[in-house]
Amino acid sequence: MPDEDRRRLAALMLTDLVGYTSLCQRNESLALEVLREHTQIVRAEVSRHAGREIKCTGDGYLVEFPSVLAALECAVAIQRAVDRRNAAVPDEKAFHLRIGLHVGDVVDRGGDLFGDGVNLVARIEPLAPPGGICTSQQVYDQVWNKTEERLVYAGTESLKGLEHPTKIYRVTRTGDPSRRAADRGANRRRIAVLPLMNISPDPADAYFTDGMTDELICTLAQHPELKVIAHTSVLRYRGATKSIAEIREELGVGTIVEGSVRKVGDRIRISLQLIDSQSEEHLWAHAYDGVLGDVFAFQADVASHVAHALQLLLGEGGPRPVRREPTHNIEAYTLYLKGRYLWNRRTEADLWAAIGCFARAAELDPRFALAHVGLADAYNLLPEYGTLSPQDAHPNARAAALRALELDESLAEAHASLGMVCAHQSFDFAAAQRELRRAIELNPNYATAHHWYALVLMYIHRLDEALRAIDRALELDPLSLVVNRNLGRILLAARRTDEAIAAFGRVLALDPSFPMTRVNLALAYVQKGDLQHALAAVEGERSVRGGSPWPAVIAGCLREMSGERGAVAAALRELESRAAREHVPPTCFAACYLAIGELERSLAWLERAYAERDEWLLTALTTPFVDPVRSDPRFGRLAAQVRGS
């Protein structure tokens, strides 16, 4: 060995820019721009964490650190910085890194590193998902009790050129839903019912299969000792090929229910199994055969047997709750399921389509309480996501919620709906809290009740309680787009700006077009004083959706604030034109006048918003846009009126 060669242990990080070669072939100028920004992020964080850049591979870096913990913290900081950057740019400009970490033996030759340690980290890095970090067993052994980040076992790999298989760990970052989920994953009472497979000859039987999945979820949710993941989160696994380990990590469940439905003519077979998500052991399996007579009685009977099997396996006793059949009309139930799917998409067109489904379901079975709940929930959201005025929407929402309660006073969903009607229609937050607490009491597994309770607490500025409530909603519905987005809104109201930006970034990673996410992200960047990224974010919102006037309003305000004279005047002209043919929230006008310093006119519009019960006022009170008038006595009185209504 040459004199200058020195052998030692080194903590190593290797990064790789995902898809860079193909991007160069498609768009060389964009590739160079991405490479430059990637370099800035990596080198800034390496410097902050006392790393030593060994070499640049063109689209990646090999870096040595003084400790394994410093390497891990740098890797996490890099991925968070990339998340923030991606959330502020159009999707086509986003990029992702893979990062591998290892501590091992190296040969230092004139400052460059060679040997087994370098070879191993080069094999680990490609195992990380885009935006992810993978480590060796040696890294895990060094840091498992020294960091808030969680290292989750991801399997044992036979790596090229290495004699023995290597244990690999994946980092789940603090504050990420996957981290919270992984921490809960050992609890076998946390259960996910995966979408059942439709193996019937007729693809049209898919809605029957969805109904069986929904019935299982709703029946299991009646057991207060179980924690059942909501339908909106498990729906993402329909047709997916993810492993049990991946689902356990993402949802944080200890038990998984999976199975299939086969319907031929009037004969049905439902095959189900329970799986321990940690050991992947099959705990129980059974097949149910029936005749398609009273389909809901059959579904309820199967769901009840599964619940009983779970109770026996988990050692739970006590009586089994009785789940009432929601309707005897399968067409009405199918329409309800379709309406809920549309409602969760949160666009104006989808909300109107959902109303059509719920209304038709209620016509087919006027005593179908959940159909009336669906109507209440859709009308309640239309002023926020569309152009229907509160005066036109909220009476319909209240009437539908009250009708649902008249049909079934014990229905948690109906109490939650009425709670949000109270909050949005009359700013009656005391009544809203009573109804939402009643919903949670009736069904502690109803994620929407916890979610909406968190929003009401945010409206009255009880932010610590709001964060606890929305964390409970995320336990039950960890992949819900709207719950994760509203987590960001509450963090923003609490002035935890970087955490809010990260929350909005997670939503955009799941669905880049989810409504109002980029508007909220823009407000977060305004709070941070970063107008450039704020404007980029809201322009992204304008490019993916129509309906609400807010993206155009915020874009005009930000341009004016950035020095573009006349931008707000143009936004005001557009608002006035829209107001001649449809409802425009008064808070839109207030935001414009705030941006150009016309405080008297903005206060007048805010007071009008209160008089009209414009629910956007509830959000406006928590945003940085109203900071210029926050010390004004008139604003103080208005805020007190709103929160004391």
Beta strands, then each sheet from edge to edge (+ up, - down):
strand 1: 5-17
strand 2: 52-56
strand 3: 61-65
strand 4: 97-109
strand 5: 112-114
strand 6: 133-136
strand 7: 150-157
strand 8: 166-172
strand 9: 190-193
strand 10: 197-198
strand 11: 227-228
strand 12: 255-264
strand 13: 267-276
strand 14: 282-291
sheet 1: 2+ 3- 1+ 4- 5+
sheet 2: 2+ 3- 1+ 4- 6- 8+ 7-
sheet 3: 10+ 12+ 9+ 11+
sheet 4: 10+ 12+ 13- 14+
end
